[in-house]
Amino acid sequence: MFYRNLKTANKLILAFSFIAVIVVGALIIAFQGLQQIHQSQQQIFDEQFTQHMRIKDLMININENRALMLKMVVQRGAGGGLLDEVKRSSLQGEKLLGELNGAAVRASEAQDLLHKLRDQWMAFASAREKTIIPLIASGDFDSAATILTNEQAERIGQIRELGDRIINLGEHSIQQALAQSEATVEGQRQTIMVVIAAILALMTAVVWLTSRSIAGPLSDLTQWAEQIAEGDLMYGREFERREDEVGMLSQAFSRMGENLRELAKTSEAIAKGDLTVTVTPRSERDILGNAFSAMIGNLQSLTADLKEGVAVLSTASREIMASTGQVASSAQETATAISEITTTVEEVKQTASVSNQKAKHVTEAAQRTLQVSQDGRRAVEATQGSMSQIRQQMHAVAESIVRLSEQSQAIAEIVATVNDLAEQSNLLGVNASIEAVKSGEQGRGFSVVAQEVKTLADQSKQATGQVRNILNDIQRAMNKAVMVAEQSSKAVDGGYQQAQLSGDAIRMLTDSIEESSGAALQIAASSQQQLVGMDQVASAMESIKKASQDNVEGTKQAEQAARNLHQLGLRMQNRIAQFNA
Amino acid sequence: MKGSTYTDWEALKRNLQQVEQFLANEFNPSPDSARARLQERARELAEPEKEEDESDRMEALVFELAQEIYALEPEFIAEVVPLKPPTPIPCTPPYVLGVIGVRGRIVSVLDLRVFFDLPLKGLSDRNSVVVLSQEGREFGLLTDRVAGIRVLSRKRLNTRLEHLSGVRKEYLLGVTPSHWAVLDAYKLLHDARLIVNDRI
């Protein structure tokens, strides 16, 4: 009961402290065992292994000593410091022997063996000092060599044997010490196993206790919280009264459930339309309570507003209904008008098409006219050329006539000469006749000839007269021809001028016709554009027509919607009346 | 180019060709035409002369002067020369035109129109001078036109010249039936009035 009333933190501290104490105890026991093992190992090393090393060193020292001695014998003398070397080696061997004696104190068997080894070493040392060195010093190297190879070698063999026996003894004792430490380790292991079992049992007990005192009530609380979460607030639940956190938590849960139940009852009342209930918040931080209080206030004012709003909505929806009726009828009228406009646009399009055709015809006619005017210009230019040629030819004719006139002048002169000749011939004939007459009968025949000459002269004169007349005629004709040629030349000049004027006129005409043609082309192009534009207008009018029909449909739907809105307003009025604020 | 008279150029060309041909033929006559002409002339010449009374036959030089025809016996006629521009001589009677040179001699020219008081109608351009000459007396008579030697009938010469008047009457032998005035050259040559010897 005491443990149950302890705070959960204290409970946890107590349990974990207990477990820590037990674990520390177990660890101390194990550490002590390890310490024992370590000590026994150290002992073995110190006692036995060091002893072995010393014996080995002594062996090496003895061998070195003997080798130095043999070297002295071989070199026939103790020169080169060999004697000093022997002395130093002897001192080292003495020191090693002393250490051996100091260390080996335990086994009696080993003690005996050590005594024997020491005796032998002493014998070896005395033999060296008393016999061999003096022999060498005296120069009896052969006897010294003999002693060295026989007695001293024997002694060394005994010393080696003794050393081996001591080492064997030491190894035996090491085996024993190892067996002993093995036994110690086994004991330690058993002890640790027992301690671990005890610790596990104790920990299980502590954990079970703690779990039972915390997890059980918490599970109950969780179950209840689940119930609340599912909205089941209809009955409360009693918990055992405890002083720890779990107990406090249970009581807090119980109070929370009470509060929630109260709020739920209030909500039920509000849901039934009773807005007269009041909720007093438990504190300033009671958000839910405050919120409920505010909500009730808000709902009251909202209901009032809604009532007003619904009234307004009802009126407005009635008005909207009336307006949509008007809109529907005007949309119908608009649709009719648009239909008429569409027909008119179609007619205008037809007219535009006709005018486009006309414009095309006009363009073609203008092109032809342009062609004709250009032909006319060329013709006038050709006429001008011909006129110029004619003028030149007229000049040539005039020149010919002038030449003719000159030639007829020459003929006239010739005729005058001939006339003169005829005159003289005449006179000659006359004179001849006179002479013939004067000569009487003899001159009669000559008189005939003279008469004949005179006749010929007369005829010549007549002929020249005729020629003169003809020449006069010719001269008159030529004068006339010159006059005519002059007139013709003037006429041709006039014609040339006229042709030039005509050319200018036709050129101007061509220019203006070209302009007209360009204008006609532009008119045709604009007319084409107009036609395209009329097509677009017609399609646009078609779209507008469809849109207006859609408008009519939409207006009907809007009318229906307004009707529905009105009914909704009425329904909402009824619903709002159920709330009594 | 007035009006629309169409000129027949082909006809004109044909005409010109004909003229050309005619001219060529005229100056190079064909052998036939030449022979025909010569034969005609021979025939005329072969015609026998008419038998006339030798005493009645009278040959005279016929010339025209002031629209009248005169005749002169060729007996005193030296020759007929064309009238050259006469050199006027001052202080001579009006009927003396002047003098001209004929074959190196200076011959005075008389205008019978003035001498006979005939109307002056100017000179024709075919004036010739009939030079009369006998025994150192020599002068020329201006004539309009010399017709040539003609045979006249002495019997038919009208010597009654009552109707004639003036100076002319004195120098006439007679008038032929065709009213030709036959002048008396001898009288003219020996007329004292025609000898000019004025002193100034």
Chai-1 contact restraints between the chains, C-beta under 6 A:
chainA,res_idxA,chainB,res_idxB,connection_type,confidence,min_distance_angstrom,max_distance_angstrom,comment,restraint_id
A,L427,B,V80,contact,1.0,0.0,6.0,A-B,restraint_1
A,L427,B,S128,contact,1.0,0.0,6.0,A-B,restraint_2
A,V430,B,V80,contact,1.0,0.0,6.0,A-B,restraint_3
A,V430,B,V146,contact,1.0,0.0,6.0,A-B,restraint_4
A,V430,B,G148,contact,1.0,0.0,6.0,A-B,restraint_5
A,N431,B,E79,contact,1.0,0.0,6.0,A-B,restraint_6
A,N431,B,V80,contact,1.0,0.0,6.0,A-B,restraint_7
A,S433,B,I149,contact,1.0,0.0,6.0,A-B,restraint_8
A,I434,B,P74,contact,1.0,0.0,6.0,A-B,restraint_9
A,I434,B,I77,contact,1.0,0.0,6.0,A-B,restraint_10
A,V437,B,E59,contact,1.0,0.0,6.0,A-B,restraint_11
A,V437,B,P74,contact,1.0,0.0,6.0,A-B,restraint_12
A,K454,B,G148,contact,1.0,0.0,6.0,A-B,restraint_13
A,S488,B,M1,contact,1.0,0.0,6.0,A-B,restraint_14
A,A491,B,M1,contact,1.0,0.0,6.0,A-B,restraint_15
